[in-house]
Amino acid sequence: MTTLHPTTHDVRALREDELRGAHALFGAALLHGPVSDEQWERARGLYAPGRAFGVHDGPAEGAALIGTAMSFPVEVAVPGGAVLPTAAVTRVGVRADRTRRGVLSALMRHQLGEAAAAGDVLASLRATEGRIYGRFGYGVATRGRSVRVRRTGGSGWRAGAPVGGAVRLLAADEALATLGALHERIGLGRAGGMTRTAPWWRLGLGALLAERTLVLAAVHTGPDGDDGYLVATVDDSRGWDDRVLELRDLHAASAEASAALWRFALDVDLVSAVQARQRPLDEPLDLLLADPRDCAVTDVHDETWLRIVDVPAALGARRFGGAGPVLLAVHDAVLGANGGVYRIAGGEVQRVGELGGAATPDLECDAAGLAMAYLGDRSPSELVAAGWWRAWSPDAVARADAAFATGRLPWCGTNF
Ligand SMILES: CC(C)(COP(=O)(O)OP(=O)(O)OC[C@H]1O[C@@H](n2cnc3c(N)ncnc32)[C@H](O)[C@@H]1OP(=O)(O)O)[C@@H](O)C(=O)NCCC(=O)NCCS
């Protein structure tokens, strides 16, 4: 089971006038350069009141900030379609000369406690490194892949691949409002999808529009109206025969809209390839192309690191399949109130006992292991086989697989 760094540091909510300093500390921890006034203007809206925390270099008034973390409130879709209040955790950094002294551990403990008190059921983050957050109960709950699609004469589209609808380019000044409204309508169509706030858009797309020479924003219209969009940029430092379209964002409500948007991207003149990161693992690009080898999967990576802040609420909100009962013991080293034995049967979840009590569990996991199965990315049997879950009753593994099965891989597609 997880053990946490013993060092304690005082953590407190940062005042409004301390936020820019916190943002600069985070930027430096990520090895970015100084934050310009213009960048801060775009970033500041993401800081929600009372949700940015700091650790200072000692108790004295005016002591320097040495570590920070914040979150902004969003909602995340879970299997069955419910959307749960979620802390989108970001801007995490510790000053380079104060690392490995427990500063992050203190921030994480404090932040999770505050998230629970604020009613967040989940917390979600994107990690710079894979070894940082597991100890705090975060697990990889959605994954994405990087793809590069080569353009070999025309778009290389397979005859018979879905086609239809119309794609229109947006002017820069209409992109923010149009895409924001469209994502709100279609962005939570699968488990893992996350709402985007206006400050997120100002930072995500606003920064692209301000800093890149060319940004293509396009909307697909299908039989029922606008049903998908893409945002792409081009690196124009390369020669005419080597221009790559970087697909930054693509959300679609249907397979047809998704195919049409990919086809549009591949048909842009003077583009030799289209590449994208953080695409769903099940996006069927190779099936759409005349030559499936034109699509190379260049990487598979973790996307959502999920922390279940309120286990009873999260289990209660998610749809479970299967009929047979599963008794699952959940351990939580940080938020002890989540610990207990949960009975999942006939789609219902009930907490039936304390850890070590009379209810004998079939299966056992910690918060990170639960997060990995929660949205449907990993099955209980995979997690048992890898030692993330323990099975006391081998028969229960198949029942747990049936209970947690979702039929479609989760995916988010929103970076922050
Ligand atoms: C990642 C970071 C925030 C960790 O902060 P920190 O204050 O050093 O973390 P802690 O001292 O609380 O570490 C807690 C434990 O995690 C381990 N740990 C922390 N960061 C780690 C890393 N990057 N790789 C491996 N282990 C790490 C520590 O060794 C420690 O283990 P221990 O309890 O067995 O001693 C800090 O190194 C940092 O700012 N990195 C650069 C910016 C960044 O990547 N931020 C994260 C954005 S998602």
The ligand as an ORCA input file, in Angstrom:
! r2SCAN-3c Opt
* xyz 0 1
  C       7.227     16.998     -9.590
  C       7.470     17.962     -8.435
  C       6.267     18.862     -8.287
  C       7.700     17.125     -7.168
  O       7.786     17.988     -6.038
  P       8.573     17.571     -4.722
  O       8.287     18.610     -3.706
  O       9.967     17.272     -5.047
  O       7.844     16.227     -4.324
  P       7.930     15.519     -2.874
  O       9.211     15.884     -2.196
  O       6.673     15.767     -2.119
  O       7.975     14.023     -3.334
  C       7.153     13.023     -2.821
  C       7.687     11.690     -3.273
  O       7.556     11.595     -4.688
  C       8.811     11.343     -5.292
  N       8.885     12.152     -6.498
  C       8.538     13.438     -6.627
  N       8.738     13.844     -7.881
  C       9.198     12.781     -8.556
  C       9.602     12.589     -9.898
  N       9.547     13.593    -10.782
  N      10.041     11.359    -10.258
  C      10.109     10.368     -9.347
  N       9.737     10.499     -8.044
  C       9.296     11.704     -7.670
  C       9.836     11.810     -4.288
  O      11.072     11.146     -4.432
  C       9.159     11.489     -2.968
  O       9.354     10.130     -2.650
  P       9.542      9.667     -1.129
  O       8.269     10.027     -0.395
  O       9.732      8.192     -1.260
  O      10.720     10.405     -0.615
  C       8.721     18.829     -8.671
  O       9.814     17.980     -8.865
  C       8.588     19.752     -9.872
  O       8.188     20.881     -9.708
  N       8.960     19.265    -11.061
  C       8.964     20.062    -12.279
  C       7.583     20.566    -12.678
  C       6.609     19.457    -12.889
  O       6.891     18.452    -13.547
  N       5.420     19.629    -12.317
  C       4.335     18.664    -12.432
  C       3.382     19.182    -13.439
  S       2.159     17.963    -13.812
*
